[in-house]
Amino acid sequence: MREKFSVHNAAILLIDHQQGTIKLARNLPREVIIQNTRALARTAKETSMPLVLTSSMETEFQGLLLDDLQAIAPEAYAERVKRPGVVDCWEYEEYKKAVEATGRKKLIMAGLTNDVCIVYPAISAVEDGYEVQVVVDAGGSPTTLADETALRRMEKHGVTLTSTNQVMAELAVSWSHDFGKTIQTIMYEEILAQLINA
């Protein structure tokens, strides 16, 4: 039986959640992508999981990473890997070294966009022997068709697709456990409160 993903054996990788790239994700509301990205970043930060951030061509239309990430995880933001435009961030040596430095072989990944920025590194990481879960609703694509095509491609290559709530529940193990209580609070504040109070 395979060991489950946990706060002790997994790392969270957020790829290209930039102020420009989020405008390209049209199949989900922007506020949903942001709340889910915030939830993942807070989960990493508040449970001491490794968090690796990367951006591409910050001085072009892609822009800086979302302000939320700098506010939630200032250290990870300061240490973000700034790529000069390499599409598959896994092929950018500095990024791959940053992931390897976490010592974790289970990766929880999300990116903007699903159809370009996440599909290639997720597949590349699997090919390098990592177990990968891609959080589909912490990213998005210009169209539903583009998104679904990317998801099928990733699944075909052994990537596990998940949602923000689903992966957070997996990491929590039990809502009454220390980590579980922390994750439940984050889930409520970032996601559930909006649903309950809608």
N, C-alpha and C positions, 0 to 999 in steps of 0.2 A: 504494500500500500504506500502510495506516495505521501511524502510529508506535505502538509497543507502550508499555504502561505501564512506567515505570521509577522508580527512586529519585530520578531527576533531574527527572522531569516530573509526578509524581503527589503527591497529598496524601492522608493518612489521616484520616477523619472518624469519630469514635466518638460515637454519639448515645444519650443516656439510659441508659447502662450504670450504673444506680443500684441501691442496695441493696434498694429496694422493687420496682422494675420487673422485676428478674431473677426474682422469685418468680412472675411472671405467665407466664414462659416454661416450658411444661411438655412440649413436644414433643422437647426434647433435655435430657440431664442437665445440671444447673446447673454442675457442675465442667468439663464440656466447653465450655460457653459462656465460662466464666471463663478457661480455659487458652487458648482461641482469641483472646479479647479481649486477654489479656496478650501473646500472640505478636504481634498486630498493633501494639500500643502499643510493644513493645520494638523491633519492626522499624523503626517510624518514628523512635524515639529514637536507636537505635544506627546508623542510616544517615543521620541528619540530614534525614529527610523532614519536611515540615510536618505537625503533628498538631493537630487542632482537636477539643476536647471540648465537649459541651453537656449541660446537665441541665434538667429541668423540675420546678418546684415542689418544691424540695429540703426545704421544711419540712412537706410533706404526706407521704402514704404512700410516695411515690416515693423519698424519702430522698436521701442524698448519693451521689455517684459511688462506685463500688467502691474500696475501700482500695488494691487492686492498682494502679489507675491513678495514684493520688497517689504511691505508692512508686516506680513506674516512670518517670513523667513529671511531676515536681512543678511544673515551670514551666507546662506545658500545663494541669495541674489548677488552678493558681492563676489562670490566664487563661481558664478555662472560661466559656462563655456561659451564664448562669443565666436561663432563660426563665420568665416568669410563668404559663405554661400553654398557650402557642401550640402546637398539635398539630404542624403542619408547620413545623419549625424554619427551613426555607428562607424562610418568610414573616416571620420575625422579623428585622428589619433588622440588629440587632447581630450576629446569627449569620451572615447572608449577607455582611456586610462582613468578618467574620473569615475566611471562606472565600476571598473575593476577595483579601484581603490576602496570601494564600499565593502568588498569582500562578500557580497551577496550574489547568489546565483538565481534568485527568484526576483523578477522585475515586474513592478506595476507601472505601466507606461500610459501616458496620455499626451496628446499633442494637437496642435493646430497647423495644418488641417489633417483630418483623418485620411484624406485621399492622397496627400503628398507627404506631409511631415512625419507621420507616425507609421505608415504602412511599410516603408523600407527599413528603418532601424528595428522595428519589431521583428520582421522576418530575419534580418541579419543577426539579431541577438539569438533567436531560436537556432539558427544555423551554427552559431558559435557555442551551443550547448546550454544556453540559459532557458529557464522556464519563464514565459512571458504572458502576462495578462494585460490587455489593452482596455482602458476604461473609455468606452465608446462615447458616453454622454459628458465627458470632460473635454470633448473635442467636437469637431463638426466638419462639414464639407460644403462646397458651394451649392450642391444639389443633393437630393435624396438618392438619386441614381449613382452619383459619384461616391457617396458614402457607402451605400450597400455594396458596390463593386469592390471597394477597398476592404470592407469587412470580410467578404467572401474570399478575397485573395489572401488575407492574413490567416483566416481559419484553415484554408487549404494548406498553408505552410506550418501549421501547428501552433498558432497563436490562440490563446484562450480569450474570448471576448467577454467583457463584464460591464457592469454599470457601477456608478459611484456607491450607491447604497449597498449593492451586493458585495463589493470588495471590502467596504468598511465593516459590514457585518461579519465577513470571513475573518478579518483581522481582529475583531472584537472578541470572538470566541464565545464570550458570555457577557451579557449587559451588566452583570453584577460583579464582574472581575475588574481589577484596577484599570487595565487598558480598555476594557469594555465600557466602563462608566465614562471614561474620557472620550472615547469615540462616539458613544451615544449622545453625549452633550454636543459635540461638534456636529453630528448629523442633524440633531434637532435645531441648533442655532442656524446652520447654513442652508438646510434643505427642508426639513419637516415643518418648521414654523411657517414657512411660506405656503405650504399646502394646507395646513390646519387652519390658518387664519385667512385663507383666500375667500 
